[in-house]
Amino acid sequence: MSQWVRWLKGQSAALHRGERAQDLLEYALIAAMVSFMVVASAGSVALQIEKGITNVGKKFKTHVDHGLHKGWYK
């Protein structure tokens, strides 16, 4: 058995015996919850961005269709 494997097994056993394993598990659960919230809210944010861009596009088209842009560059 290589020295690396023995060291890894020793570290694994120490984690199971100590409180560090509990701390690591708690941090992993917190990270998972935060990740879930970010993914869940991403769809809502994307929808709001899409609505904003569509609104700007409609206003731009209205201005161009009515000739309101003429004379802006003089």
C-alpha positions in Angstrom: 0.0 0.0 0.0 1.4 3.3 -1.0 2.1 6.1 1.5 -0.4 8.3 -0.2 -3.3 5.8 0.3 -2.3 5.3 4.0 -2.3 9.0 4.6 -5.7 9.4 2.9 -7.2 6.6 4.9 -5.8 8.1 8.1 -7.3 11.5 7.2 -10.7 9.9 6.4 -10.7 8.1 9.7 -9.8 11.3 11.6 -12.6 13.2 9.9 -15.1 10.6 11.0 -13.9 10.8 14.6 -13.7 14.6 14.9 -16.1 17.5 14.8 -14.5 18.7 11.6 -16.6 16.3 9.6 -19.8 17.8 11.1 -18.5 21.3 10.2 -17.7 20.3 6.7 -21.1 18.7 6.3 -22.8 21.8 7.5 -20.8 24.0 5.2 -21.6 21.7 2.3 -25.4 21.9 3.1 -25.2 25.7 3.3 -23.4 25.8 -0.1 -26.0 23.5 -1.6 -28.9 25.6 -0.4 -27.3 28.8 -1.7 -26.7 27.2 -5.0 -30.3 26.0 -5.2 -31.6 29.5 -4.5 -29.4 31.0 -7.1 -30.5 28.5 -9.7 -34.2 28.9 -8.7 -34.1 32.7 -9.0 -32.1 32.7 -12.3 -35.2 32.0 -14.3 -37.1 34.9 -12.8 -34.2 37.3 -13.3 -33.8 36.2 -16.9 -37.5 36.8 -17.5 -37.3 40.4 -16.1 -34.3 41.1 -18.3 -36.1 39.8 -21.4 -39.2 42.0 -20.6 -36.9 45.0 -20.3 -35.1 44.4 -23.6 -38.4 43.8 -25.4 -39.8 47.0 -24.0 -36.8 49.0 -25.2 -37.1 47.3 -28.6 -40.8 48.2 -28.9 -40.1 51.9 -28.0 -37.2 52.1 -30.4 -39.4 50.6 -33.2 -42.2 53.1 -32.4 -39.7 56.1 -32.7 -38.3 54.8 -36.0 -41.8 54.1 -37.4 -43.0 57.6 -36.6 -39.9 59.3 -37.8 -39.1 60.7 -34.3 -35.4 59.9 -34.8 -35.0 62.4 -37.6 -33.0 65.5 -36.6 -31.4 63.9 -33.5 -28.0 64.0 -35.2 -27.9 67.6 -36.3 
